[in-house]
């Protein structure tokens, strides 16, 4: 991400879970990252990541496990970066409980 990135943190029902959204500053094209994070032993751990860090037009979803960490990405197709960011934010904020449940079991 660019050093001047924007960041928003969305608190969830469970105080040890949050969704973070980071986006690069203008001009476009933007880089972004959306993460579902779980606080365990005072350290925030990533449970899922949506991003376009490798190429602004290549959109990844990475699952994380407790034992093995970051997994290989699923590459998704979108019509625009804005669409990809919106979908990532929607999934992260609406599927948080299931994502955290899967991560805790891993």
C-alpha positions in Angstrom: 0.0 0.0 0.0 1.0 3.6 -0.6 2.4 5.4 2.5 -0.5 7.9 2.4 -3.2 5.2 2.5 -6.7 5.8 3.9 -7.9 3.4 6.6 -11.3 2.7 8.2 -11.8 0.2 11.0 -15.2 -1.3 11.5 -15.8 -2.7 15.0 -17.9 -5.9 15.1 -20.2 -7.4 17.7 -17.4 -9.3 19.2 -14.8 -6.9 20.7 -11.9 -9.0 19.6 -12.9 -8.9 15.9 -12.6 -6.1 13.5 -12.7 -5.4 9.7 -10.1 -3.0 8.3 -10.3 -1.3 5.0 -7.3 0.4 3.5 -7.1 2.2 0.2 -4.4 4.1 -1.6 -4.7 7.8 -2.2 -5.5 9.4 -5.6 -4.7 9.4 -8.5 -6.3 6.1 -9.6 -5.8 3.2 -10.1 -6.1 2.4 -6.4 -4.6 -0.3 -4.4 -6.8 -1.7 -1.5 -6.8 -4.2 1.2 -9.7 -5.4 3.3 -9.0 -7.7 6.3 -11.0 -9.5 8.9 -8.8 -9.6 12.0 -9.1 -11.4 15.3 -7.3 -10.3 18.5 -5.7 -13.2 20.3 -3.3 -12.8 23.2 -3.2 -9.0 22.6 -2.1 -9.5 19.0 -4.3 -8.9 15.9 -4.3 -11.9 13.6 -5.6 -11.8 10.0 -8.3 -14.3 9.2 -9.1 -13.3 5.7 -7.7 -10.7 3.2 -9.1 -9.2 0.0 -6.5 -7.1 -2.0 -5.0 -6.1 -5.3 -1.4 -5.8 -4.1 0.2 -7.8 -6.9 -1.5 -5.9 -9.8 -4.2 -3.2 -9.5 -6.4 -5.2 -11.8 -5.9 -8.6 -10.2 -8.2 -9.1 -7.2 -7.3 -11.7 -4.6 -9.0 -13.3 -1.6 -6.6 -15.0 0.8 -7.8 -17.3 3.6 -5.6 -17.6 6.6 -5.3 -20.5 9.0 -3.9 -20.5 12.5 -1.4 -23.3 11.7 -0.2 -22.3 8.2 -1.0 -18.6 7.9 -1.7 -17.0 4.6 -3.0 -19.4 1.9 -2.7 -19.2 -1.9 -5.2 -16.6 -3.3 -8.4 -17.2 -5.1 -8.3 -14.7 -8.0 -11.6 -13.0 -8.8 -12.8 -11.0 -11.8 -14.5 -7.6 -11.5 -15.5 -4.9 -13.9 -13.6 -2.2 -11.9 -11.5 -1.6 -8.8 -14.4 0.2 -7.2 -16.6 -2.9 -7.7 -13.9 -5.2 -6.2 -13.5 -2.9 -3.1 -17.3 -2.8 -2.6 -17.7 -6.5 -2.8 -14.7 -7.1 -0.5 -16.1 -4.7 2.1 -19.6 -6.2 1.9 -18.3 -9.8 2.3 -15.9 -8.9 5.1 -18.6 -7.0 7.1 -21.5 -9.5 6.4 -19.6 -12.8 6.6 -17.4 -11.9 9.6 -18.8 -14.5 12.0 -18.4 -17.4 9.6 -14.9 -16.3 8.6 -13.8 -16.1 12.2 -15.4 -19.4 13.0 -13.5 -21.1 10.2 -10.2 -19.4 11.2 -10.6 -20.5 14.9 -11.1 -24.1 13.8 -8.0 -24.1 11.5 
